[in-house]
Amino acid sequence: MKNEPLKLRKRGEDGSRIISVRIREEILTDLDRLANEVNYSRNELINLILAHGVKNIEIE
């Protein structure tokens, strides 16, 4: 078997950025429950919810 180099990308090069947000405890509890129910990580679920919200928000 050929020894191929391990290719690593610097964090953030996938288009993602790490940020910090404050979330109410009850919302975090609900997120964790939902993530567990659909077998997603908390991060995956938050990104899906945010993407949906940004695309479907109506500003009056």
N, C-alpha and C positions, 0 to 999 in steps of 0.2 A: 504494500500500500504506500502510495506517495505521500510524503510529508508536505502538507500544504500549510501556508502561514495562517495564523489566526488573525482575521481582519476585525479590528475594533473601530467603532465610530466614537467620536467625542459626544458626550451627552448633549442633547439639544439639536443635533444634526438631523434628527428625524422630524423636525418641525415642532417639537414639543418644548415647552419651557416649564420649569418648576416655579410655582408661585405659592404664596401662603394666603389663606383666607380664614376668616372667622365664620363658623357655622354654629347655629344654635344647637344645643345638645339634643333636643327632640328631633330636629331634622336629621342630625347625624345618626341617631338611633333608627329612624325610618329608612335612611339610605342603606345602612348596614343590613337591615331586615330585607329590603328589596334586593340588594346585591346578592345576599345569600339565597334568596328565593329563585333568582334567575341564573345563579351560578356565574356572576360577573364579579370582578374585583370592584371595590369601592371607587377606585380611580376610573375604571372603564365606565361604570354607571354614571358617575358625575360628568364625564366627557360627553356621553350620549345625551344626557339631560340638557347640558349646556348647549350642545350643538343644535338640538331640537328647539330650545328656547330662543336662541339667537336667530334662527331661520324663521321662526313663527311669531315673533313679538310684534305687537302693533303699538305704535306710539301715537298718542292723540295730542 
